[in-house]
């Protein structure tokens, strides 16, 4: 029997009713990242599924990492299969070596995952975000003939965030999935073109909005300069250099504006530009949830200057706190940021195009307030986790029904 953490919860007991009903779908939500947006995404899904009773959720997470801790904090928790990958920070040499050694444990991880599925009579597994460790269980899923749904955040690795083993794991996992959930129609089209997926195997469900305790209609500040915010990991494809050039243009034109940059990553490629700019505050490290709320509350315009994109959890977070967003016209960002309703999409992916869009919000208080109200409405009506979880369960149920039908006709 697999060792299972039965976290104190009514969900650890079978659900029943006085009338004869079909047993709820038993869904294993699985994410083996160590922290960050993937853990929060999975946690919000599980929490919403648990509270709604739409299905009976189970979770597989990395031992002693963020997702396992979040699930333990739920008043309605779920049975958890905790696996061990490696110890250490993966952005250090020691962490990379530990991760390489950890790959020797793939067979052990696969056996543990397979036993958990059997012991808990799982109907369908949902991988909420790709990980290289997932490759350990693909053969087990084939043996068990357990339906498998993959949430595909990116159809291809981002530039600068790819390596051969990751690309191999991604291709194999996409090919193994019985159904794929994407977060934008842009990724749907890429999945069809790049991976040959059939259109009827794909469901588009938007990225939900993370709640950091900040909400309410916003106006441009009168007692200080408006502040732009670049938030998240600093990687080449996220276009920080483009934003720094746009910010310089705004300042040279005499606009009273400041810039906050918050996130971990290599800042050295931008050091020379930063040294020539005034009014920039840099927080170059990982930020925990307790710091994110104040960061959102004390800034005014979220800027996504990406030069390549699939979608962004940052855009959803900005919407939930009523912050208008300015984004470049790449990837799925135009689906997430509704032009002149929740923010602005720049006309071109250039510094001048980005600066022009930011200037429009800074110089038009009525437009700014309209976008703030639109962002709040969008988060409430379209990006709530209850709705997203319901749609995710329905997609999983559809995959199970199709899979069962295929087995019966085989």
Order of alpha helices (4+ residues) and beta strands (2+ residues): beta-alpha-beta-alpha-beta-alpha-alpha-beta-alpha-beta-alpha-beta-alpha-beta-beta-alpha-beta-alpha-beta-alpha-beta-alpha-beta-alpha-beta-alpha-alpha-alpha
